[in-house]
Amino acid sequence: MAKYMLVSFRTCPWVQRSAIVLREKNTEFELRHIEPDNRPDWFLAISPHKKVPVLRIDDKVSLFESNAINEYLDETIAPRLHPEDPIARAINRAWTDYVPTFASTVTAVAYADTEADYNKAAEQIPVPFERLEKALEKQGSGPFFNGAKYSLVDAAYAPFLQRYVFLDRVKRLGHIEKFPRLKAWCGAILDRASTHSFPAAEFEAMYRENLRRRNKWVAQFIEPVPAAAE
């Protein structure tokens, strides 16, 4: 079996997507964390874009960009997470391609400098939520994007749904409750062991600490992680 090393920042959502896929496939791998402000020379030598994620295979080959990494893993390690049907697979890939738009909109409140910017960003969150709600209505009874079977789409969205939940706990946003399919999907994903590289409360505390260091407008509302998250 190949030897895999996945290089990450501790709270990077894009790396988290690939770690989830490796866990879903019950594949052993080393998750090596580096600091974003102190990227070691060995990492710069193996990362073409000097960014994470990088998947190092057998200490010989570097793959980069989470979508490409996940497609490779799905083609080479069972069980297959993509649907077998070509049309369903194309639909899944299209929704995975939507993740950057979804992520930037859903987490934009974390980067707002003022209350006005925060409110403007928060008002945009229902747009991608509604699009996903309609997609989920077409995909069966759940609990996952394709119904009963977990897929690469679930892995792709998991980190950003998780961060929405974290931000909602810092300062109430209250949007996901208006989208029952999306809320149920989010719950199923967060309940799945593969989503988590760290214990849930520990990771939420790390995320909050990152928000505090970023010192944007929402940081003033950060309190200790609620007991319910433990």
C-alpha positions, 0 to 999 in steps of 0.5 A, spaced: 500 500 500 502 507 498 504 511 504 501 518 504 502 524 508 497 530 508 500 537 509 496 542 513 495 548 517 491 545 523 484 549 522 485 549 514 478 547 511 481 545 504 485 540 507 480 537 512 476 535 505 482 530 503 483 528 510 475 526 511 476 522 504 482 518 507 478 516 513 472 514 509 476 510 505 479 507 512 486 509 509 492 510 514 496 517 513 500 522 516 497 528 517 503 533 518 501 540 521 505 546 519 505 553 521 502 558 515 507 564 517 513 559 518 512 554 512 519 550 512 523 549 507 521 541 506 514 543 504 516 549 500 520 544 496 514 539 495 508 544 494 508 547 487 503 553 489 507 553 496 500 552 499 496 546 503 493 541 502 499 537 499 498 529 499 505 526 498 505 519 496 511 514 497 515 520 499 516 521 491 510 525 488 506 531 490 499 532 489 495 539 490 489 542 490 483 538 494 479 537 488 484 533 485 487 530 491 480 527 492 479 525 485 485 521 485 484 518 492 477 516 489 480 513 483 485 509 487 482 507 493 476 503 495 470 504 496 468 509 491 465 515 493 463 518 487 456 515 484 457 510 478 452 513 474 455 518 469 450 523 470 449 523 477 457 523 477 457 529 473 452 533 477 456 531 484 462 534 480 458 540 479 456 541 486 463 540 488 465 546 484 460 550 487 464 549 494 468 555 493 462 560 492 459 557 498 465 557 502 466 564 501 459 567 502 457 562 508 464 564 512 464 572 510 462 574 516 468 572 519 472 577 515 468 583 516 471 589 519 465 593 521 458 591 524 455 594 517 460 589 513 458 583 518 450 585 517 451 585 509 455 579 509 450 575 513 444 577 509 448 573 503 448 567 506 441 564 505 443 565 497 447 559 497 443 555 502 437 556 498 441 553 492 443 547 496 436 546 499 433 545 492 439 540 490 438 536 496 430 536 495 432 532 488 437 528 491 432 523 495 431 522 502 438 523 505 441 523 510 447 525 505 447 529 498 446 523 494 441 520 499 443 514 503 450 513 500 456 518 503 460 521 497 465 526 495 460 532 495 459 531 503 466 531 504 467 537 500 462 541 504 463 538 511 468 543 513 464 549 511 458 547 514 462 546 520 464 553 520 458 556 519 455 552 525 461 555 529 460 562 527 453 561 529 455 560 536 459 566 536 454 570 534 447 568 532 446 568 525 439 563 525 439 562 517 440 554 517 434 553 521 430 556 515 432 550 510 430 543 513 434 539 508 440 543 509 440 543 516 439 535 516 444 534 512 449 539 516 447 535 522 449 528 519 455 530 516 457 533 523 455 527 527 460 523 522 466 521 525 470 522 519 469 529 519 473 530 525 481 531 525 480 533 532 475 532 538 469 537 536 470 542 542 478 542 541 477 544 534 472 549 535 476 552 541 482 552 535 477 556 530 475 561 535 482 562 537 483 564 530 478 568 529 480 572 536 487 573 532 484 575 526 481 581 530 475 582 525 468 585 528 465 578 530 471 577 535 468 581 540 463 576 541 467 570 542 466 566 549 468 560 551 466 554 547 459 552 550 458 545 554 453 543 548 459 542 543 463 538 548 
